[in-house]
Amino acid sequence: MSDPIPSPDAARVRSGRRRRIVWIVIAVLVVVVAAGAWIGVRAVLAKNALEAAQTDASVVQRSVLAGDAAAAKDRQSDLVAHTAKAVSLTSDPVWRVVEFVPFLGQNLTAVREAAAATDRLATDVVPLVIDVAEQVNVASLVPGNGSIDIAPLQAAAPGVAKASAAATAVDDDVQAINADGTIPLVAGAVQKLQRTVGQAAEMLATASRATALLPDMLGAAGPRNYLVLIQNNAEVRTTGGIAGATALVHTENGTMSLVRTASSDEFMHLPKTPILPLTPFEQNVYTDNLGTYIQDTNLTVDFSRTGELAAAMGEQVYGTPIDGVVAIDPHVLAHLLDMTGPITVTDGTQLTSENAAQALLSDAYARYPDRLVQDAFFAEVAESVFTAMTEHSHDPKRLVESLAASGAENRLHVWSAHPDEQRLIAETSLAGIPPADDSTAIYTGVFLEDLTRAKMDYYLKTTAVVRDATCSSDGARYVVEVELTSTAPLDAATSLPAYVTADGQFGTPAGDIGTRVVLHGPIAASLLGANDGTDLPVKAVTDPNGRLYAQTDVTLKPGETKRIEFTVRVPKTAEVPPKLVTTPGITGKTAFSHFPACTG
């Protein structure tokens, strides 16, 4: 029996349904294409607005640093207009709906959140910064004629603190933007925003602490005396080098004066016992030398302890109470010379930002075999740089850049004998204090101590890499690789002065470099081993804060390279970044962005 022939009416119904489906599909496609075009056009316009805002922000920053608050305020209007436009373009209903589309949506969400954060920075933070700039000319905060006007600092403090709090709030939101899985263009833009806002927040936090600290540190509440440790990196220590020279700086009502300098020889008359009681841990790893010799007060990984010990010694030598300790090195002086310009000392030597380190760490020993003449040369350099920095007006931006560069290289450290001030300093990298815990980043320190007891470390090149973090049955494991190279001439034993090589007096053959490598690790960590191709003898203990402390000794012949690998175990790790801190001069890097989350 054949199938029934469909009626004309049924055929018309089916045909009508097909037409409706086709039209619905066409309509959907039209909507999708239109929405895509709408989003595409608005995305391009938003990108243009944000790029214009970035230019505006740079102009505002330059104007504030130049002391031109009016120009900053004028440009801030453009900044707000551009960020508001970016917010409007990325927050309409179509944009928000498309955020639910897989893959495409996460890109749009990241862009919208970035635009909103940029707008908050323009409307919540920048006006507060400009308000401060209208009250205080940044140029007035730079030393000139030997003094800094304290009143503007005191006036600026509340406004800077408010701006810092606002910037921190914006930074928290920016760091929370999730760019995982976004296209490279979006991911790169978000990462750049996170870096920029993070740096701005940190800069304002530093400014807030500075305006709170500096008035009293500059003698607003009474005279102050500071011991300056001028480190010599050619004989390396944890924070840079031995304190071969020192200076006493007096401050009172904003006026700064260099009282006098003293070489390490002037500290040699102190009793050959620790100036302050040492802990059992300190005696075990540093010996009594830590508290006995000014050159060894910075063996410790905690600069606050260096400050306490050096201040006690300084009071004996200079005959006055010490309110704080500042450590610098020739590279800090070089950064300052980049701001002040060259200086010329009485022997005709011209020091510039380019040649200062070599002149002070190497050339001086060839030119002046007599230690007393060396000491006089170093003292004159210190006095000349201090005078150039404090007696003449300078571009505040250059001063900030000079000090920032020194801080970023871990070459500038500060300690205050006043507990309230030290608490604020301890929040900064200038404190030179290991973190209290590893909750936000897992800390590793790699530090060096000279064993040659001479000036051979000018020829020591060192790199440190944190790598290969993995989970195991007993927690996380990772490797710290330290590579040391001697660049000394092959005939260093005879071609270099005995004062530079020590001529083998202290156990290291003349021309060789003896170095103690210190690994300071995470809390509760243990050392699984250290080798340079063969197992190395290592002294590994736990410090009073529960951190791993390990040390091993290395001797390098001229031209020789040795690579040490420390394998570290941590019982438990969260998914946080590594944090590597090193002796200045070490080229350090981390080979991964985050530790894996591991539990033993």
Rosetta blueprint (number, residue, H / E / L):
1 M L
2 S L
3 D L
4 P L
5 I L
6 P L
7 S L
8 P H
9 D H
10 A H
11 A H
12 R H
13 V H
14 R H
15 S H
16 G H
17 R H
18 R H
19 R H
20 R H
21 I H
22 V H
23 W H
24 I H
25 V H
26 I H
27 A H
28 V H
29 L H
30 V H
31 V H
32 V H
33 V H
34 A H
35 A H
36 G H
37 A H
38 W H
39 I H
40 G H
41 V H
42 R H
43 A H
44 V H
45 L H
46 A H
47 K H
48 N H
49 A H
50 L H
51 E H
52 A H
53 A H
54 Q H
55 T H
56 D H
57 A H
58 S H
59 V H
60 V H
61 Q H
62 R H
63 S H
64 V H
65 L H
66 A L
67 G L
68 D L
69 A H
70 A H
71 A H
72 A H
73 K H
74 D H
75 R H
76 Q H
77 S H
78 D H
79 L H
80 V H
81 A H
82 H H
83 T H
84 A H
85 K H
86 A H
87 V H
88 S H
89 L H
90 T L
91 S L
92 D L
93 P H
94 V H
95 W H
96 R H
97 V H
98 V H
99 E L
100 F L
101 V L
102 P L
103 F L
104 L H
105 G H
106 Q H
107 N H
108 L H
109 T H
110 A H
111 V H
112 R H
113 E H
114 A H
115 A H
116 A H
117 A H
118 T H
119 D H
120 R H
121 L H
122 A H
123 T H
124 D H
125 V H
126 V H
127 P H
128 L H
129 V H
130 I H
131 D H
132 V H
133 A H
134 E H
135 Q H
136 V L
137 N L
138 V H
139 A H
140 S H
141 L H
142 V L
143 P L
144 G E
145 N L
146 G L
147 S E
148 I L
149 D L
150 I H
151 A H
152 P H
153 L H
154 Q H
155 A H
156 A H
157 A H
158 P H
159 G H
160 V H
161 A H
162 K H
163 A H
164 S H
165 A H
166 A H
167 A H
168 T H
169 A H
170 V H
171 D H
172 D H
173 D H
174 V H
175 Q H
176 A L
177 I L
178 N L
179 A L
180 D L
181 G L
182 T L
183 I L
184 P H
185 L H
186 V H
187 A H
188 G H
189 A H
190 V H
191 Q H
192 K H
193 L H
194 Q H
195 R H
196 T H
197 V H
198 G H
199 Q H
200 A H
201 A H
202 E H
203 M H
204 L H
205 A H
206 T H
207 A H
208 S H
209 R H
210 A H
211 T H
212 A H
213 L H
214 L H
215 P H
216 D H
217 M H
218 L L
219 G L
220 A L
221 A L
222 G L
223 P L
224 R E
225 N E
226 Y E
227 L E
228 V E
229 L E
230 I E
231 Q E
232 N E
233 N L
234 A L
235 E L
236 V L
237 R L
238 T L
239 T L
240 G L
241 G L
242 I E
243 A E
244 G E
245 A E
246 T E
247 A E
248 L E
249 V E
250 H E
251 T E
252 E E
253 N L
254 G L
255 T E
256 M E
257 S E
258 L E
259 V E
260 R E
261 T E
262 A E
263 S E
264 S H
265 D H
266 E H
267 F H
268 M L
269 H L
270 L L
271 P L
272 K L
273 T L
274 P L
275 I L
276 L L
277 P L
278 L L
279 T L
280 P H
281 F H
282 E H
283 Q H
284 N H
285 V H
286 Y L
287 T L
288 D L
289 N H
290 L H
291 G H
292 T H
293 Y L
294 I H
295 Q H
296 D H
297 T L
298 N L
299 L L
300 T L
301 V L
302 D L
303 F H
304 S H
305 R H
306 T H
307 G H
308 E H
309 L H
310 A H
311 A H
312 A H
313 M H
314 G H
315 E H
316 Q H
317 V H
318 Y H
319 G L
320 T L
321 P L
322 I L
323 D L
324 G E
325 V E
326 V E
327 A E
328 I E
329 D L
330 P H
331 H H
332 V H
333 L H
334 A H
335 H H
336 L H
337 L H
338 D H
339 M H
340 T H
341 G L
342 P L
343 I E
344 T E
345 V L
346 T L
347 D L
348 G L
349 T L
350 Q E
351 L E
352 T L
353 S L
354 E L
355 N L
356 A H
357 A H
358 Q H
359 A H
360 L H
361 L H
362 S H
363 D H
364 A H
365 Y H
366 A H
367 R H
368 Y L
369 P L
370 D L
371 R H
372 L H
373 V H
374 Q H
375 D H
376 A H
377 F H
378 F H
379 A H
380 E H
381 V H
382 A H
383 E H
384 S H
385 V H
386 F H
387 T H
388 A H
389 M H
390 T H
391 E L
392 H L
393 S L
394 H L
395 D L
396 P H
397 K H
398 R H
399 L H
400 V H
401 E H
402 S H
403 L H
404 A H
405 A H
406 S H
407 G H
408 A H
409 E L
410 N L
411 R L
412 L L
413 H E
414 V E
415 W E
416 S E
417 A L
418 H L
419 P H
420 D H
421 E H
422 Q H
423 R H
424 L H
425 I H
426 A L
427 E L
428 T L
429 S H
430 L H
431 A H
432 G L
433 I L
434 P L
435 P L
436 A L
437 D L
438 D L
439 S L
440 T L
441 A L
442 I E
443 Y E
444 T E
445 G E
446 V E
447 F E
448 L E
449 E E
450 D E
451 L L
452 T L
453 R L
454 A L
455 K L
456 M H
457 D H
458 Y H
459 Y H
460 L E
461 K E
462 T E
463 T E
464 A E
465 V E
466 V E
467 R E
468 D E
469 A E
470 T E
471 C E
472 S E
473 S L
474 D L
475 G E
476 A E
477 R E
478 Y E
479 V E
480 V E
481 E E
482 V E
483 E E
484 L E
485 T E
486 S E
487 T L
488 A L
489 P L
490 L L
491 D L
492 A H
493 A H
494 T H
495 S H
496 L L
497 P L
498 A H
499 Y H
500 V H
501 T H
502 A H
503 D H
504 G H
505 Q L
506 F L
507 G L
508 T L
509 P L
510 A L
511 G L
512 D L
513 I E
514 G E
515 T E
516 R E
517 V E
518 V E
519 L E
520 H E
521 G E
522 P E
523 I E
524 A L
525 A L
526 S E
527 L E
528 L E
529 G E
530 A E
531 N E
532 D L
533 G L
534 T L
535 D E
536 L L
537 P L
538 V L
539 K E
540 A E
541 V E
542 T E
543 D L
544 P L
545 N L
546 G L
547 R E
548 L E
549 Y E
550 A E
551 Q E
552 T E
553 D E
554 V E
555 T E
556 L E
557 K L
558 P L
559 G L
560 E L
561 T E
562 K E
563 R E
564 I E
565 E E
566 F E
567 T E
568 V E
569 R E
570 V E
571 P L
572 K E
573 T E
574 A L
575 E L
576 V L
577 P L
578 P E
579 K E
580 L E
581 V E
582 T E
583 T L
584 P L
585 G L
586 I L
587 T E
588 G E
589 K E
590 T E
591 A L
592 F L
593 S L
594 H L
595 F L
596 P L
597 A L
598 C E
599 T E
600 G L
